[in-house]
């Protein structure tokens, strides 16, 4: 080794060696701080747990701006649901009124049908008796025809028969004007009874449809009313996903062991406390 190389090595050693203890102290400090923190967590985790858990919970919870925006959205939604519930309630009341009107129509149609049925029974009993003999002359037949036409017009005016049926009677399509007035009236009352029975069945079908509509409207109004009530209630703050128990697990305490509870009295059920 030459003299120049020896001088270079001496210069390097004289420059680096004084800084080695300082670097060693820095490395020891960097290693000691995490070691102390880990040892503290292992020995007494309960002291550091509230600090870490509180900070993480605060970071996980929504901010005040987010809470205010959520409150405005809930208020707007509650107002919309209240308006919808009011409209649904009005619709339910209207459907109920329509159902009551349809029920009244059914009752009226049934009473009219019962009256027509009684007329048919009365005329059938009268037609079973011997009919008075009249002279079979053109004048008699003309009187019978006029009577049939007048009775048919009166029935159509009372809306007991349709216009088509009146046209058939006046045109003598299926009707013989030469029959006795008692027989003609019996046939006409039977036609009226059948029409009223069909009308009563139609009214009954409308009443059932109105009842179903009223039930659906009432259910919709009830559901919207419950939803509106739930929307006006304050929102429950959700529990943070990163809670204290999730982070560190159950804490080991140094409390005294809990004694076993006294056995319940035999023959008597335990009553829970409320």
Residue frames as qw, qx, qy, qz and C-alpha x, y, z in Angstrom:
[[0.000, 0.893, 0.450, 0.000, 0.00, 0.00, 0.00],
 [0.435, 0.457, -0.013, 0.776, 1.42, 3.36, -0.98],
 [0.215, -0.213, -0.427, 0.852, 1.73, 6.32, 1.22],
 [0.267, -0.089, -0.221, -0.934, -1.05, 8.15, -0.68],
 [0.580, -0.320, -0.663, -0.348, -3.59, 5.39, -0.04],
 [0.471, -0.313, -0.654, 0.503, -2.78, 5.38, 3.65],
 [0.028, -0.105, -0.175, 0.979, -3.38, 9.09, 3.83],
 [0.428, -0.191, -0.442, -0.765, -6.78, 8.72, 2.08],
 [0.601, -0.355, -0.715, -0.041, -7.97, 6.01, 4.48],
 [0.347, -0.259, -0.516, 0.739, -6.93, 8.01, 7.49],
 [0.147, -0.015, -0.061, -0.987, -8.84, 10.99, 6.14],
 [0.545, -0.274, -0.584, -0.536, -12.04, 8.92, 5.61],
 [0.569, -0.343, -0.702, 0.255, -11.89, 7.33, 9.04],
 [0.222, -0.179, -0.359, 0.889, -11.34, 10.66, 10.68],
 [0.291, -0.081, -0.210, -0.930, -14.44, 12.04, 8.91],
 [0.632, -0.236, -0.584, -0.452, -16.88, 9.11, 9.37],
 [0.514, -0.158, -0.770, 0.342, -16.02, 7.68, 12.78],
 [0.017, 0.040, 0.443, -0.895, -17.12, 10.71, 14.83],
 [0.529, -0.014, -0.143, -0.837, -20.68, 10.49, 13.27],
 [0.483, -0.057, -0.863, -0.138, -21.19, 6.75, 13.96],
 [0.113, -0.245, -0.784, 0.560, -22.38, 7.12, 17.58],
 [0.317, 0.261, 0.136, -0.901, -24.86, 9.80, 16.58],
 [0.547, 0.112, -0.580, -0.592, -26.34, 7.62, 13.81],
 [0.363, -0.101, -0.916, 0.139, -26.55, 4.69, 16.20],
 [0.075, 0.256, 0.589, -0.763, -28.50, 6.79, 18.70],
 [0.459, 0.217, -0.163, -0.846, -30.95, 7.88, 15.99],
 [0.548, 0.038, -0.764, -0.340, -31.59, 4.29, 14.91],
 [0.232, -0.162, -0.864, 0.417, -32.04, 3.16, 18.49],
 [0.244, 0.245, 0.345, -0.873, -34.60, 5.95, 19.04],
 [0.543, 0.170, -0.413, -0.712, -36.53, 4.99, 15.91],
 [0.521, -0.042, -0.849, -0.080, -36.68, 1.37, 17.05],
 [0.129, -0.117, -0.755, 0.632, -37.47, 2.15, 20.69],
 [0.372, 0.094, 0.130, -0.914, -40.60, 4.30, 20.08],
 [0.702, 0.005, -0.465, -0.539, -42.61, 1.61, 18.19],
 [0.499, -0.004, -0.837, 0.226, -41.39, -1.03, 20.62],
 [0.038, 0.071, 0.591, -0.803, -42.67, 0.98, 23.59],
 [0.545, 0.077, -0.071, -0.832, -46.05, 1.58, 21.86],
 [0.691, 0.027, -0.665, -0.284, -46.44, -2.12, 21.05],
 [0.345, -0.027, -0.814, 0.467, -45.52, -3.10, 24.59],
 [0.244, 0.058, 0.384, -0.889, -48.07, -0.65, 25.97],
 [0.665, 0.052, -0.312, -0.676, -50.77, -2.10, 23.75],
 [0.638, 0.011, -0.770, -0.012, -49.92, -5.62, 24.85],
 [0.264, -0.065, -0.734, 0.623, -49.67, -4.86, 28.56],
 [0.128, 0.505, 0.532, -0.668, -52.48, -2.25, 29.02],
 [0.167, 0.309, 0.643, 0.681, -54.61, -1.99, 25.88],
 [0.092, -0.761, -0.639, 0.071, -57.46, -0.27, 27.71],
 [0.231, -0.685, -0.085, 0.686, -55.68, 3.06, 28.08],
 [0.085, -0.289, 0.500, 0.812, -54.97, 3.57, 24.38],
 [0.175, 0.398, 0.871, 0.228, -58.22, 2.08, 23.18],
 [0.120, 0.813, 0.477, -0.313, -60.51, 5.11, 23.80],
 [0.055, -0.680, 0.256, 0.685, -58.13, 7.47, 22.02],
 [0.093, -0.147, 0.799, 0.576, -57.77, 5.37, 18.86],
 [0.121, 0.476, 0.868, 0.080, -61.40, 4.28, 18.81],
 [0.080, 0.782, 0.353, -0.507, -62.68, 7.83, 19.31],
 [0.010, 0.572, -0.398, -0.717, -60.61, 9.20, 16.49],
 [0.059, 0.022, 0.888, 0.455, -61.57, 6.41, 14.09],
 [0.111, 0.601, 0.778, -0.145, -65.26, 6.71, 15.05],
 [0.084, 0.759, 0.113, -0.635, -65.19, 10.47, 14.45],
 [0.008, 0.392, -0.625, -0.675, -63.61, 9.90, 11.05],
 [0.059, 0.207, 0.938, 0.271, -66.22, 7.28, 10.14],
 [0.136, 0.664, 0.623, -0.391, -69.26, 9.35, 11.21],
 [0.353, 0.671, 0.407, 0.509, -70.80, 11.74, 8.65],
 [0.268, 0.036, -0.150, 0.951, -69.92, 15.39, 8.84],
 [0.145, 0.501, 0.483, -0.703, -72.27, 18.17, 9.91],
 [0.312, 0.370, -0.352, -0.801, -72.80, 19.22, 6.28],
 [0.289, -0.016, -0.903, -0.317, -73.78, 15.69, 5.32],
 [0.053, -0.387, -0.831, 0.396, -76.17, 15.49, 8.28],
 [0.223, 0.485, 0.176, -0.827, -77.77, 18.82, 7.34],
 [0.348, 0.250, -0.599, -0.676, -78.19, 17.71, 3.73],
 [0.220, -0.163, -0.961, -0.044, -79.71, 14.43, 4.88],
 [0.070, 0.449, 0.633, -0.626, -82.12, 16.31, 7.15],
 [0.319, 0.424, -0.136, -0.837, -83.24, 18.51, 4.24],
 [0.334, 0.101, -0.817, -0.460, -83.76, 15.48, 2.03],
 [0.125, -0.291, -0.920, 0.231, -85.82, 13.77, 4.73],
 [0.178, 0.474, 0.383, -0.772, -87.95, 16.88, 5.25],
 [0.365, 0.340, -0.409, -0.764, -88.58, 17.21, 1.52],
 [0.300, -0.026, -0.926, -0.228, -89.43, 13.53, 1.24],
 [0.005, -0.360, -0.800, 0.481, -91.75, 13.72, 4.26],
 [0.296, 0.440, 0.102, -0.842, -93.58, 16.68, 2.69],
 [0.395, 0.220, -0.656, -0.604, -94.03, 14.82, -0.59],
 [0.231, -0.153, -0.960, 0.041, -95.33, 11.74, 1.19],
 [0.120, 0.399, 0.586, -0.695, -97.76, 13.85, 3.23],
 [0.398, 0.372, -0.204, -0.814, -99.15, 15.38, 0.02],
 [0.400, 0.100, -0.835, -0.365, -99.48, 11.93, -1.53],
 [0.104, -0.232, -0.902, 0.348, -101.17, 10.61, 1.61],
 [0.275, 0.402, 0.322, -0.812, -103.68, 13.48, 1.57],
 [0.469, 0.297, -0.466, -0.689, -104.51, 12.80, -2.07],
 [0.323, -0.003, -0.942, -0.088, -104.84, 9.10, -1.38],
 [0.067, 0.300, 0.749, -0.587, -107.19, 9.82, 1.53],
 [0.412, 0.396, 0.021, -0.821, -109.36, 12.01, -0.70],
 [0.456, 0.208, -0.726, -0.470, -109.43, 9.25, -3.33],
 [0.164, -0.114, -0.955, 0.219, -110.39, 6.71, -0.69],
 [0.249, 0.369, 0.508, -0.738, -113.27, 8.91, 0.48],
 [0.481, 0.369, -0.290, -0.741, -114.47, 9.33, -3.11],
 [0.385, 0.110, -0.888, -0.223, -114.27, 5.58, -3.75],
 [0.001, 0.217, 0.864, -0.454, -116.20, 4.92, -0.55],
 [0.387, 0.398, 0.217, -0.803, -118.93, 7.37, -1.58],
 [0.495, 0.295, -0.582, -0.574, -119.14, 5.65, -4.97],
 [0.245, -0.015, -0.968, 0.056, -119.44, 2.28, -3.27],
 [0.178, 0.316, 0.670, -0.647, -122.23, 3.52, -0.99],
 [0.478, 0.397, -0.110, -0.775, -124.08, 4.93, -4.02],
 [0.442, 0.200, -0.801, -0.351, -123.67, 1.61, -5.83],
 [0.067, -0.131, -0.929, 0.340, -125.00, -0.19, -2.77],
 [0.358, 0.382, 0.374, -0.766, -128.07, 2.04, -2.75],
 [0.503, 0.354, -0.457, -0.643, -128.60, 1.29, -6.43],
 [0.278, 0.059, -0.957, -0.047, -128.46, -2.44, -5.69],
 [0.123, 0.273, 0.772, -0.561, -131.06, -2.07, -2.95],
 [0.449, 0.424, 0.064, -0.783, -133.40, -0.07, -5.19],
 [0.466, 0.287, -0.691, -0.472, -133.02, -2.57, -8.04],
 [0.147, -0.046, -0.974, 0.166, -133.75, -5.44, -5.70],
 [0.279, 0.356, 0.572, -0.684, -136.91, -3.78, -4.36],
 [0.505, 0.417, -0.238, -0.717, -138.09, -3.11, -7.91],
 [0.372, 0.187, -0.875, -0.247, -137.44, -6.72, -8.86],
 [0.038, 0.175, 0.898, -0.402, -139.36, -8.02, -5.83],
 [0.415, 0.418, 0.281, -0.758, -142.33, -5.80, -6.73],
 [0.507, 0.374, -0.524, -0.573, -142.28, -7.08, -10.33],
 [0.213, 0.074, -0.974, 0.021, -142.10, -10.65, -9.08],
 [0.229, 0.298, 0.715, -0.589, -145.18, -10.08, -6.92],
 [0.502, 0.442, -0.069, -0.740, -147.04, -8.64, -9.92],
 [0.407, 0.270, -0.798, -0.354, -146.16, -11.71, -11.96],
 [0.044, -0.103, -0.957, 0.269, -147.45, -14.04, -9.25],
 [0.342, 0.396, 0.461, -0.717, -150.66, -12.05, -8.93],
 [0.524, 0.452, -0.291, -0.660, -151.32, -11.95, -12.69],
 [0.272, 0.193, -0.928, -0.169, -150.42, -15.63, -13.07],
 [0.140, 0.240, 0.863, -0.421, -153.07, -16.49, -10.49],
 [0.443, 0.501, 0.199, -0.716, -155.59, -14.28, -12.33],
 [0.439, 0.423, -0.587, -0.532, -154.75, -15.81, -15.72],
 [0.029, 0.055, -0.997, 0.044, -155.31, -19.29, -14.32],
 [0.388, 0.398, 0.615, -0.560, -158.99, -18.44, -13.79],
 [0.431, 0.515, 0.673, 0.310, -161.43, -18.68, -16.69],
 [0.130, -0.165, 0.137, 0.968, -161.19, -15.53, -18.77],
 [0.435, 0.560, 0.418, -0.567, -164.39, -13.64, -19.66],
 [0.498, 0.321, 0.665, 0.454, -165.55, -14.31, -23.18],
 [0.148, 0.644, 0.002, -0.750, -165.74, -11.36, -25.53],
 [0.738, 0.614, 0.251, -0.122, -166.92, -11.07, -29.08],
 [0.591, -0.235, 0.468, 0.614, -164.06, -11.77, -31.51],
 [0.420, 0.851, 0.312, 0.047, -164.69, -8.81, -33.74],
 [0.564, 0.465, -0.031, 0.682, -162.30, -6.40, -35.48],
 [0.207, -0.814, 0.063, -0.539, -163.25, -3.72, -32.96],
 [0.827, -0.557, 0.076, -0.015, -162.37, -6.04, -30.05],
 [0.856, 0.064, 0.055, 0.511, -159.02, -6.88, -31.61],
 [0.283, 0.685, -0.015, 0.671, -158.35, -3.18, -32.21],
 [0.491, -0.796, 0.082, -0.345, -159.11, -2.43, -28.54],
 [0.910, -0.344, 0.088, 0.212, -156.73, -5.19, -27.42],
 [0.697, 0.357, 0.038, 0.621, -154.00, -3.86, -29.71],
 [0.007, -0.797, 0.055, -0.601, -154.45, -0.34, -28.42],
 [0.715, -0.680, 0.082, -0.138, -154.29, -1.60, -24.84],
 [0.906, -0.092, 0.071, 0.407, -151.04, -3.52, -25.54],
 [0.482, 0.553, 0.007, 0.679, -149.44, -0.52, -27.21],
 [0.265, -0.824, 0.058, -0.498, -150.42, 1.80, -24.37],
 [0.837, -0.538, 0.092, 0.025, -149.16, -0.60, -21.69],
 [0.834, 0.124, 0.056, 0.534, -145.88, -1.06, -23.56],
 [0.242, 0.708, -0.019, 0.663, -145.43, 2.71, -23.92],
 [0.518, -0.789, 0.084, -0.321, -146.07, 3.20, -20.19],
 [0.915, -0.313, 0.088, 0.240, -143.53, 0.46, -19.32],
 [0.675, 0.345, 0.039, 0.651, -140.92, 2.04, -21.56],
 [0.056, -0.820, 0.021, -0.569, -141.63, 5.49, -20.07],
 [0.698, -0.678, 0.178, -0.149, -140.95, 3.96, -16.61],
 [0.235, 0.674, -0.700, 0.002, -137.76, 2.46, -18.13],
 [0.758, -0.201, 0.573, -0.240, -138.94, -1.04, -17.35],
 [0.829, 0.304, 0.418, 0.213, -138.38, -2.17, -20.95],
 [0.372, -0.345, 0.370, 0.778, -135.89, -1.07, -23.58],
 [0.392, 0.552, -0.157, -0.719, -136.56, 0.81, -26.80],
 [0.227, 0.245, -0.864, -0.377, -135.78, -2.33, -28.80],
 [0.054, 0.256, 0.944, -0.203, -138.34, -4.31, -26.84],
 [0.322, 0.565, 0.339, -0.680, -140.92, -1.56, -27.33],
 [0.337, 0.462, -0.501, -0.650, -140.23, -1.65, -31.05],
 [0.115, 0.022, -0.981, -0.152, -140.81, -5.44, -31.07],
 [0.181, 0.428, 0.770, -0.438, -144.13, -5.01, -29.24],
 [0.350, 0.612, 0.072, -0.706, -145.38, -2.26, -31.53],
 [0.351, 0.436, -0.649, -0.515, -144.25, -4.22, -34.59],
 [0.908, -0.040, 0.143, -0.392, -145.93, -7.39, -33.32],
 [0.571, 0.459, -0.677, 0.076, -142.65, -9.31, -33.50],
 [0.343, 0.023, -0.864, 0.368, -143.22, -12.13, -31.04],
 [0.194, 0.222, 0.550, -0.781, -146.37, -10.47, -29.72],
 [0.045, -0.412, -0.809, -0.416, -149.94, -11.32, -30.67],
 [0.161, -0.094, 0.186, -0.965, -152.22, -8.30, -30.14],
 [0.606, -0.246, -0.475, -0.589, -155.31, -10.55, -30.36],
 [0.453, -0.149, -0.803, 0.357, -154.64, -12.11, -26.96],
 [0.405, -0.796, -0.440, -0.096, -156.76, -11.23, -23.97],
 [0.021, 0.844, -0.245, 0.477, -155.50, -8.17, -22.01],
 [0.746, -0.593, 0.276, -0.123, -154.92, -10.33, -18.91],
 [0.927, 0.060, 0.187, 0.321, -152.59, -12.60, -20.89],
 [0.483, 0.711, -0.043, 0.509, -150.90, -9.63, -22.53],
 [0.286, -0.853, 0.247, -0.360, -150.31, -7.98, -19.17],
 [0.881, -0.393, 0.256, 0.063, -148.87, -11.20, -17.73],
 [0.825, 0.316, 0.117, 0.454, -146.43, -11.51, -20.64],
 [0.213, 0.820, -0.096, 0.522, -145.48, -7.85, -20.31],
 [0.533, -0.769, 0.258, -0.240, -144.92, -8.09, -16.54],
 [0.937, -0.151, 0.199, 0.243, -142.74, -11.16, -17.03],
 [0.622, 0.561, 0.017, 0.546, -140.63, -9.17, -19.49],
 [0.135, -0.858, 0.173, -0.464, -140.37, -6.32, -16.99],
 [0.801, -0.559, 0.211, -0.049, -139.42, -8.75, -14.21],
 [0.897, 0.116, 0.123, 0.408, -136.64, -10.30, -16.30],
 [0.373, 0.724, -0.056, 0.577, -135.32, -6.85, -17.18],
 [0.389, -0.818, 0.203, -0.372, -135.31, -5.75, -13.56],
 [0.917, -0.337, 0.173, 0.125, -133.56, -8.95, -12.51],
 [0.757, 0.354, 0.053, 0.547, -130.82, -8.39, -15.10],
 [0.065, 0.823, -0.096, 0.557, -130.56, -4.78, -13.95],
 [0.668, -0.701, 0.179, -0.175, -130.20, -5.90, -10.37],
 [0.928, -0.077, 0.135, 0.339, -127.42, -8.32, -11.32],
 [0.523, 0.594, 0.001, 0.611, -125.59, -5.57, -13.21],
 [0.248, -0.841, 0.139, -0.460, -125.92, -3.22, -10.26],
 [0.860, -0.488, 0.145, 0.033, -124.62, -5.96, -7.98],
 [0.834, 0.197, 0.064, 0.512, -121.54, -6.42, -10.18],
 [0.222, 0.741, -0.066, 0.630, -120.90, -2.66, -10.16],
 [0.554, -0.769, 0.118, -0.296, -121.27, -2.59, -6.38],
 [0.923, -0.265, 0.113, 0.257, -118.70, -5.37, -5.96],
 [0.642, 0.432, 0.028, 0.633, -116.25, -3.59, -8.29],
 [0.088, -0.819, 0.069, -0.563, -116.78, -0.33, -6.36],
 [0.774, -0.622, 0.093, -0.073, -116.19, -2.18, -3.09],
 [0.880, 0.000, 0.072, 0.469, -112.88, -3.59, -4.37],
 [0.376, 0.631, 0.002, 0.679, -111.80, -0.14, -5.57],
 [0.390, -0.819, 0.066, -0.415, -112.70, 1.36, -2.19],
 [0.886, -0.433, 0.079, 0.144, -110.73, -1.32, -0.37],
 [0.757, 0.238, 0.055, 0.606, -107.65, -0.78, -2.54],
 [0.115, 0.752, -0.009, 0.649, -107.87, 2.99, -2.13],
 [0.611, -0.753, 0.065, -0.236, -108.22, 2.67, 1.65],
 [0.910, -0.221, 0.075, 0.343, -105.21, 0.34, 1.81],
 [0.568, 0.463, 0.037, 0.679, -103.13, 2.74, -0.29],
 [0.164, -0.819, 0.032, -0.550, -104.12, 5.69, 1.89],
 [0.790, -0.609, 0.062, -0.034, -103.31, 3.75, 5.05],
 [0.864, 0.021, 0.055, 0.500, -99.90, 2.73, 3.71],
 [0.353, 0.602, 0.007, 0.716, -99.02, 6.28, 2.68],
 [0.425, -0.817, 0.014, -0.389, -100.21, 7.62, 6.03],
 [0.872, -0.440, 0.075, 0.199, -97.91, 5.18, 7.85],
 [0.723, 0.252, 0.079, 0.638, -95.03, 6.08, 5.55],
 [0.058, 0.780, 0.023, 0.623, -95.65, 9.78, 6.14],
 [0.645, -0.745, 0.051, -0.160, -95.61, 9.23, 9.90],
 [0.886, -0.201, 0.108, 0.403, -92.35, 7.28, 9.65],
 [0.543, 0.512, 0.083, 0.660, -90.81, 10.00, 7.46],
 [0.163, -0.852, 0.015, -0.497, -91.54, 12.71, 10.05],
 [0.811, -0.574, 0.005, 0.114, -89.78, 10.83, 12.83],
 [0.048, -0.865, 0.485, 0.115, -86.13, 11.76, 13.52],
 [0.803, 0.385, -0.455, 0.016, -83.55, 9.58, 11.86],
 [0.839, -0.514, 0.148, 0.097, -81.62, 7.17, 14.08],
 [0.098, 0.821, -0.552, -0.109, -77.90, 7.77, 13.95],
 [0.941, 0.165, -0.295, -0.018, -76.24, 4.65, 12.56],
 [0.735, -0.596, 0.272, 0.176, -73.61, 2.90, 14.61],
 [0.185, 0.786, -0.538, -0.241, -70.11, 3.36, 13.28],
 [0.937, 0.224, -0.262, -0.053, -68.77, 0.37, 11.40],
 [0.577, 0.322, -0.538, 0.524, -65.37, 0.84, 13.12],
 [0.575, -0.740, -0.063, -0.343, -66.42, 0.63, 16.72],
 [0.243, -0.705, 0.608, -0.273, -64.37, 0.16, 19.82],
 [0.816, -0.164, 0.529, -0.164, -65.26, -3.51, 20.17],
 [0.860, 0.507, 0.055, 0.032, -64.41, -4.21, 16.54],
 [0.322, 0.818, -0.427, 0.209, -60.96, -2.71, 16.89],
 [0.009, -0.559, 0.736, -0.382, -59.66, -4.21, 20.09],
 [0.581, -0.156, -0.796, -0.064, -62.07, -6.95, 21.05],
 [0.618, -0.703, -0.319, -0.149, -63.40, -7.51, 24.55],
 [0.072, 0.716, -0.453, 0.525, -61.56, -5.67, 27.26],
 [0.678, -0.176, -0.658, 0.277, -60.13, -7.63, 30.11],
 [0.315, -0.758, 0.089, -0.565, -61.21, -6.10, 33.38],
 [0.331, 0.194, -0.779, 0.495, -60.01, -6.68, 36.89],
 [0.570, -0.377, 0.079, -0.726, -63.43, -6.64, 38.48],
 [0.395, -0.204, 0.828, -0.342, -64.40, -9.20, 41.03],
 [0.146, -0.095, -0.912, -0.372, -66.02, -12.34, 39.62],
 [0.559, -0.179, -0.045, -0.808, -69.79, -12.26, 39.54],
 [0.319, -0.070, 0.889, -0.320, -71.47, -14.81, 41.74],
 [0.121, -0.255, -0.873, -0.398, -74.04, -17.16, 40.36],
 [0.421, -0.301, -0.027, -0.855, -77.56, -15.78, 40.76],
 [0.408, -0.075, 0.761, -0.498, -79.78, -17.30, 43.35],
 [0.014, -0.173, -0.924, -0.340, -81.87, -20.16, 41.99],
 [0.433, -0.228, -0.205, -0.848, -85.45, -19.35, 41.22],
 [0.504, -0.096, 0.650, -0.561, -88.12, -20.59, 43.54],
 [0.020, 0.059, 0.958, 0.280, -89.51, -23.91, 42.46],
 [0.096, 0.567, 0.813, -0.087, -93.04, -24.00, 41.22],
 [0.114, 0.887, 0.236, -0.380, -93.11, -20.30, 40.17],
 [0.663, 0.524, 0.222, 0.486, -92.01, -18.89, 36.87],
 [0.410, -0.320, -0.047, 0.853, -89.50, -16.08, 36.84],
 [0.221, 0.891, 0.385, -0.093, -91.07, -12.73, 36.13],
 [0.571, 0.276, 0.107, 0.766, -88.98, -10.51, 33.83],
 [0.179, -0.660, -0.251, 0.685, -88.42, -6.91, 34.86],
 [0.387, 0.694, 0.421, 0.436, -89.62, -4.14, 32.58]]
